[in-house]
Amino acid sequence: MMLCELRVENLLLIEQAQLRLAPGLNVLTGETGAGKTVLAHALDLLLGGRARGGIVRPGAQEAYVEGVFAVQQGEIPLEASIRERLAPDAEELVLARRVGSDGRTRAYLNGRTIAVGEMRDIGAALVCFYGQHEHRKLTIASSQLELLDGLCGPEHAERLRACAASCSQVARLRAQLDELDERERAREHELGLLEHEISELEACEEELRAYESLLQTRERVRRSGALQQAAEAGAHALSPADSADAADAETGAQRLAAAVSSLRTLAGVDQRLDALSERLSDVLIESQELGSELRRYAEELAGAELDGGGGGLDALEERLLPVERLLRKHGGSVSSTLAHADDARGRLRELRSEQAASRELEAGLAEASAELEQHVAALRRAREKAAPGFQKAVSEELQALALPGASFEIALSGRETGPSGGDEVEFVIAPNPGVPAGALREIASGGELARVMLAIMSVAASPAGAPTLVFDEVDAGIGGHAARAVGSRLRALAQRRQLLCITHLPQIASLGDRHFAIVKDTCAGSTSAAVTQLAEQEVVSELVRMLGAEDADSGARRHARELRRAA
């Protein structure tokens, strides 16, 4: 992936400019005040930078900046949420920014509106900007760890993958455990309710299953007086027991017995009558037995022997009261109440299994956390081992890049464990002897920052992060051998990444694979700047200008050509 095209409209001095960038080293030159920094500001806007006031060209409604990045299949270094916005077969990614004259700004990704914060995240993955824009220094912080990791050997990539996988496992288990913990209070409350309900239901389970029988028993006890009276009346009618009715009872019995006796005297005469005689005889016997049974039934009721299990009606009501309360509570029928009991037992088992799952998760989390700590420790040991060599190599590079006496160190400190381990890396520099050391992103000036990052990138196994690097002011305050050293390192770095270098030194400009010049034009009281891609002869002429000579100066032109041949 690389930046193929940069388009700028109505931004400060530039009315319209279009830069078609090449792989390798692209250089931008121009006279002082011509507007080189306008293009730096255009790039800053494209990367989500703040739009300061007054940047819209006078008379225009808005400024517009657009960057087109070529995309190779599977090479988009973006978060999944951003990749989802691009077509699977997308061949380019287009970032754009509009800034109105009223200060309002809008950002776009492939023609669709996005938040400026999203543009900043996307831009950081595509372009690293080293130079005068102070807030761009913050992007260095995110790449420092990656730069150090690049020097930890080929096996370090596997350490990083193992740590990221372990960190993901810990996060997943912790999320599951947190979810269970959030439900713990509700679960404990539900467990208490279920245990209470099941206890109630089990205490009355025998009565529930015998509910219909108990209802019948209660009804008999409630109407025992009526039952007794009915039984006594029946017994009395069949076989009176008291003396006052004995004569009438005897007469009745004698009449029935006499009738039987009379019929028997004619036995054998008529079969039909014989059958009726037998039936009447059976009635006599049955009436005598029935009267005795009714009398015994009445006597049992009178003696209060039938009491529903010991205690009479009160005892029965006491047994039925909780049963009927449960029936009202759980559906009104015995079947629905017993079904609820089964459901409650099932839910109780489920909740108790969740408690067991929580204990298993805790054990799994402890094991995964211990494994993660081992990966974090392995990463830290590798980084501590690589840091001294990195420090020494960068310090040597700084001497060659016109920063004599500068010291460079790598400060490793702990932080919250994440996919890349538990280390925070801070590049610390003292640009000059006697100057207190401080964080690179805070202490270095624009030119110093650019040269330090060039030294770091030259030493690093591979530049971290973005495929396109922009160096602004990398040549500030240097010349001669230092300029050549900076140029040679830029050229070497351009073999691995696309570079855009804004420079005022011919030694650096001569190394460009593609050269752009910005020229300021003042006409009729209006000032504008135009950007032009230079052909080879025009490159030589621009180098002559940068050497401080006239275009017709043959010596200067010869020197310019020598610089180009040396490139």
Secondary structure by P-SEA (a helix, b strand, c coil): ccccbbbbcccccccbbbbbccccbbbbbbcccccaaaaaaaaaaaaccccccccccccccbbbbbbbbbbccccccccaaaaaaccccccbbbbbbbbccccbbbbbcccccccaaaaaaaaaaccccccccccaaaaaaaaaaaaaaaacccaaaaaaaaaaaaaaaaaaaaaaaaaaaaaaaaaaaaaaaaaaaaaaaaaaaaaaaaaaaaaaaaaaaaaaaaaaaaaaaaaaaaccccccaaaaaaaaaaaaaaaaaaaaaaccccaaaaaaaaaaaaaaaaaaaaaaaaaaaaaaaaacccccccccaaaaaaaaaaaaaaaaaccccaaaaaaaaaaaaaaaaaaaaaaaaaaaaaaaaaaaaaaaaaaaaaaaaaaaaaaaaaaaaaaaaaaaaccccbbbbbbbbbccccccccbbbbbbbccccccccccccccccaaaaaaaaaaaaaaccccccccbbbbccccccccaaaaaaaaaaaaaaaacbbbbbbcccaaaaaaccbbbbbbbbbcccbbbbbbbbccaaaaaaaaaaaaccccccaaaaaaaaaaaaac
